[in-house]
Amino acid sequence: MSGGVVLLADDEPLVRRATSRLLEVLGYEVVDAEDGAQAEALLAQTPAVTVVLLDLMMPGRSAEDTVSALRRLRPEVPIVLCSGYAADDVAAGLLAQPNVAHLQKPFNRAQLVELLTRLIRPASPG
């Protein structure tokens, strides 16, 4: 059983590989991108994506522009901004949007599981 499809966008190959492996162990399918433009193209081509993990600081396109492009394609898909910066330092305008969350780097398995579970399968009442 799949936990869903995660679009992982990070410009660091080692981070992308390690995070992909962790997500796969957790039961997620992963499509990965090395920048915002590739993430946009993959989201357009992969309708099964259930959540996006987006590195906040990548070369080329800004996180704001990437989030805007992803939102135009699939406004319902949750976006997780991954950053080595504290949540207070992350672009406040992005975090104020619906379905946008922050995951502090480095993160551990438990933090990733908790956040993805909350975003993809909200807890049922009771």
DARASUL-V441757 format. One record per residue. N is the residue number from 1. RES is the residue in one small letter. SS is DSSP state (2 for helix, 1 for strand, 0 for the rest). PSI is psi in whole degrees, -180 to 180 (NA if undefined). Layout:
n->N res->RES ss->SS psi->PSI
n->N res->RES ss->SS psi->PSI
This chain:
n->1 res->m ss->0 psi->133
n->2 res->s ss->0 psi->141
n->3 res->g ss->0 psi->-8
n->4 res->g ss->1 psi->-178
n->5 res->v ss->1 psi->125
n->6 res->v ss->1 psi->127
n->7 res->l ss->1 psi->114
n->8 res->l ss->1 psi->118
n->9 res->a ss->1 psi->113
n->10 res->d ss->0 psi->136
n->11 res->d ss->0 psi->-11
n->12 res->e ss->0 psi->112
n->13 res->p ss->2 psi->-40
n->14 res->l ss->2 psi->-40
n->15 res->v ss->2 psi->-44
n->16 res->r ss->2 psi->-46
n->17 res->r ss->2 psi->-47
n->18 res->a ss->2 psi->-43
n->19 res->t ss->2 psi->-40
n->20 res->s ss->2 psi->-46
n->21 res->r ss->2 psi->-44
n->22 res->l ss->2 psi->-46
n->23 res->l ss->2 psi->-40
n->24 res->e ss->2 psi->-41
n->25 res->v ss->2 psi->-34
n->26 res->l ss->0 psi->-3
n->27 res->g ss->0 psi->10
n->28 res->y ss->1 psi->149
n->29 res->e ss->1 psi->146
n->30 res->v ss->1 psi->133
n->31 res->v ss->1 psi->133
n->32 res->d ss->1 psi->151
n->33 res->a ss->1 psi->148
n->34 res->e ss->0 psi->-4
n->35 res->d ss->0 psi->176
n->36 res->g ss->2 psi->-39
n->37 res->a ss->2 psi->-42
n->38 res->q ss->2 psi->-37
n->39 res->a ss->2 psi->-43
n->40 res->e ss->2 psi->-47
n->41 res->a ss->2 psi->-43
n->42 res->l ss->2 psi->-37
n->43 res->l ss->2 psi->-39
n->44 res->a ss->2 psi->-33
n->45 res->q ss->2 psi->-12
n->46 res->t ss->0 psi->84
n->47 res->p ss->0 psi->-16
n->48 res->a ss->0 psi->-5
n->49 res->v ss->1 psi->129
n->50 res->t ss->1 psi->-17
n->51 res->v ss->1 psi->150
n->52 res->v ss->1 psi->129
n->53 res->l ss->1 psi->115
n->54 res->l ss->1 psi->119
n->55 res->d ss->1 psi->131
n->56 res->l ss->0 psi->-32
n->57 res->m ss->0 psi->97
n->58 res->m ss->0 psi->153
n->59 res->p ss->0 psi->158
n->60 res->g ss->0 psi->-123
n->61 res->r ss->0 psi->142
n->62 res->s ss->0 psi->160
n->63 res->a ss->2 psi->-39
n->64 res->e ss->2 psi->-46
n->65 res->d ss->2 psi->-39
n->66 res->t ss->2 psi->-46
n->67 res->v ss->2 psi->-42
n->68 res->s ss->2 psi->-44
n->69 res->a ss->2 psi->-43
n->70 res->l ss->2 psi->-39
n->71 res->r ss->2 psi->-39
n->72 res->r ss->2 psi->-37
n->73 res->l ss->2 psi->-49
n->74 res->r ss->0 psi->80
n->75 res->p ss->0 psi->-20
n->76 res->e ss->0 psi->-14
n->77 res->v ss->0 psi->125
n->78 res->p ss->1 psi->144
n->79 res->i ss->1 psi->128
n->80 res->v ss->1 psi->118
n->81 res->l ss->1 psi->116
n->82 res->c ss->1 psi->127
n->83 res->s ss->1 psi->149
n->84 res->g ss->0 psi->-5
n->85 res->y ss->0 psi->152
n->86 res->a ss->0 psi->153
n->87 res->a ss->2 psi->-36
n->88 res->d ss->2 psi->-26
n->89 res->d ss->2 psi->-12
n->90 res->v ss->0 psi->149
n->91 res->a ss->0 psi->107
n->92 res->a ss->2 psi->-35
n->93 res->g ss->2 psi->-36
n->94 res->l ss->2 psi->-44
n->95 res->l ss->2 psi->-19
n->96 res->a ss->0 psi->-14
n->97 res->q ss->0 psi->151
n->98 res->p ss->0 psi->147
n->99 res->n ss->0 psi->31
n->100 res->v ss->1 psi->128
n->101 res->a ss->1 psi->168
n->102 res->h ss->1 psi->138
n->103 res->l ss->1 psi->116
n->104 res->q ss->1 psi->129
n->105 res->k ss->0 psi->144
n->106 res->p ss->0 psi->143
n->107 res->f ss->0 psi->159
n->108 res->n ss->0 psi->174
n->109 res->r ss->2 psi->-47
n->110 res->a ss->2 psi->-42
n->111 res->q ss->2 psi->-43
n->112 res->l ss->2 psi->-47
n->113 res->v ss->2 psi->-47
n->114 res->e ss->2 psi->-46
n->115 res->l ss->2 psi->-47
n->116 res->l ss->2 psi->-40
n->117 res->t ss->2 psi->-43
n->118 res->r ss->2 psi->-40
n->119 res->l ss->2 psi->-39
n->120 res->i ss->2 psi->-42
n->121 res->r ss->0 psi->84
n->122 res->p ss->0 psi->143
n->123 res->a ss->0 psi->138
n->124 res->s ss->0 psi->150
n->125 res->p ss->0 psi->149
n->126 res->g ss->0 psi->NA
